[in-house]
Amino acid sequence: MTTRRKAVILFSCCLSLLIVSMDATIVNVAIPSIRTDLDATPAQIQWVIDIYTLVLASLLMLAGATGDRLGRRRVFQTGLTLFALGSLACSLAPTIEMLIAARFLQAVGGSMLNPVALSIISQIFTKPVERARALGVWGGVVGISMALGPIVGGLLIDTIGWRSVFWINLPICAAALVLTAVFVPESRSATMRNVDLVGQGLAILFLFGTVYTLIEGPVLGWGHPRVVGTAVAAAVAFVAFLAYESRRVDPFLDLRFFRSIPFATATINAVSAFAAWGAFLFMMSLYLQGERGYSAMHTGLIYLPIAIGALVFSPLSGRLVGRYGARPSLVTAGVLIATAAGMLTALDAATPVWWLLMVFAVFGIGFSMINAPITNAAVSGMPTDRAGAASAVTSTSRQVGVSIGVALCGSVAGSALAQGGNDFATAARPLWFICIVLGLLVVVMGLWSTSARGLRSAERLAPLILDERGEVPVVR
């Protein structure tokens, strides 16, 4: 295959990453406008974000397996088509309920994009050096999307309206579809694992039940029969999931992974950091446009330090992990997230813009430092044929974290969402204290996972999970 064709394939895969990553910031900037235009309740606004992240979390691992089984190009094209149709439906939604339903469809398509695109890249770029370069470009697109999302979103919202933030996905999806059809060869996995539909279903019930309880509890009342019933159903689904997966030969989630302290703590860190991240993006958009009265464009500009953090410190964190291990990056990330959350407790209606920019910069740098060590810790000591599955669990955990973070906004700072106005910052303060705890938890988990005991637990895991030949190639 020629170098030019490989470059075009990488470009088409990166287009899918661009729209999925940009969605995280661009929709959050549009939340105040959506709430006003569609007369949405606080709970409904939370569902606009959480229905997307929950579906994404629920289907990521299944989408990767489906691509291996049915063909990566076919599944990738299906994902692009569904994402485009979902985006179009979002832009045309006449009610908040229709918007939430359209976001569901958009997420189904989105779940088929990044895991399958990464699989395509791994099949096309087979040499270690060229694969490393391709993944470096892939990582750089995340920073670019974080930079473009808030600014482009703010400009579109101020000049055209919030519906236009979904239109931007359509030409990108169309370009990716054409390039994929022309340049990307079809490929399938030679060996395929069975699909664990029961385990998948139980996991989805648990995730949706937990988030539903957190979002609807403050609205309906924590003692409401529907809230209590959903919470009980989520707990039962979780227990059933553990029991079923522990007995299955080829489980949806191999519970033995959690015997590795680095893997278990990587999952905790992913949920913790991304919960703080989800809460931060959601609440700060409402604060800036609600309490402060800034325009969507002004809000997008204040978000810009996050992008600078991603562009500069994400690759720096990767180099630190490669040279010194995961501890420096994890500890730095946790400390900075906790520091930024502490700075947020001092917010009020007159906080100067320079202070806001500092908060966004500190939070952005801390968050940018977390991804590389999480992925590294998750696969450390894993047999090579299970490293992909371990990495997929942390990717899922990231989306679960965002869902929980947004749900906590209503549970902990519900009065801020309900009233807005000049008391917003004060009502949101308990949420920032929780984010401080989440940041400190990342620090503690980072120290534990990189301790001598943690590293020994990872080394003991591989012999428990043998490949078919009884050999144990391990990720170092």
C-alpha positions, 0 to 999 in steps of 0.5 A: 500500500502506498504512503499516500493511500495510508495518509488518506486512510489516516485522515478519514479515520481522524475525521471521525475522531474530530466530530466525536471529540468536538461534540464533548465541548460544542454541545456543552456550549450550546446547553444554555441556548437549548434550554431557553429555546426548547423550554427544557427542565434541568433534568432534561438538559442533563439527559441531552449530555448523558443519553449520549455518553451512556449509549457510547459507554454501553456500546463501545466494546460491542462496536469494536467486536462487531467491526472485527466480526462483520468487517471494520470498513462496513461498521465504520461506514454504518457508524458515520451514517448513523452519526450524520442522521442523528446530527441532522435529527438533533438540528431539526428537533422541535422538542427537548424529548425529540432532541434527546431521542436524536442524541441517542441515535447519534451516540449509537453511530458514535460508538462505532467510530473511534474503536473501529477507526483505531482498529483500522489504523492498527491494520494499515500501519503495521510497522512500529514506527509508522504506527507510533506516528499515526497514533501521534497524529490521532492524539493531536486531533483530540487537541485540535477538536478541543480547540475548535469545538468551543470557538466554532460552536460559540460562533455558530450559536451567536450567528445562526443558532444552536441547531447549527452546531449539529450541522457541522457534523454533516459535511465531515461525515460525508467526506469521511464516508467518501474517503472510506469507500474509496481508500479503506480496504475491508478487513476482519479479525481472523479470531473472534470472541463470542458476543456476551449479550447477557453481560452487555445487557446487565451492564447497560441496566446498571449504568442507566439505572444509576444515572437515572437515579442521580438525575431524576432523584432531585426532581421526583424526590429520592423516596419516589417509587420510580426512583427507588425502584430504578435504584434497586433494579440497578443494584440487582443488575450489578450483582447479577452482572458480577455473578454471571461474568464470574462464571462465563468462559468468554465474558463481556468483562473479564473480572480477573483483570481487577486483580491487577491493581494498576488496572483496577485503579486505572478504571477508578481514575478514569471514572473520577477524572472524567466525572470531574471533567463532565461536571466542569464542562456542564456547569461552567457553560451554565455559569458563564452564560447564565450568571455572568451573561457572556455570549456563546462566543465569549464562553468559547474563548474562555474555554480555549486554555483547555485546548492549549493544555491538550495540545501541549501537555497530552504529548508531554504526559505520554513522554513522561509515562514512557520515561518515568512511568505513570506516577508523575503524570497521575499525581500531577493530574490529580493535584491540578484537578483538585486545585482547579476545583478548589479555585472554583469554590471561590467563584461568584458573580464578579469573579474576574476573567483572568481568574476564570482563565487560570481555572480553565488552564489548571483544569485543562492541564490536569485533565490533559495529563491523565489519559496517557497514564490511565491507558498505560496502567490499564494494559501494564502486565496484560497478555498482549491478546487481552491488552485491547480489551483492557484498553476498551474497559478504560475507554468505557470508564471515561464515558461512564465518568462523564455521565456520572459527573453530569448526573451529579450536577443535578443531585448535588447542585440541583438548586443551581440548575433550577434557579440560575441567576446570581446564586448559581455559583454559591449553589454549585459550590458543593459540587466543586468540593466533590471534584476536589475529592475526585482529584485527590482520589486520582493522586491516591490511586496513582501512588498505590498503582505504581507502588511495589505491591501494585506492580507485583499484582500486575505481574501476577495477572498474566499467568492467570490468563493464558492464550490458547497455546499456553504462552503468555506474551505480556505488555511491558 
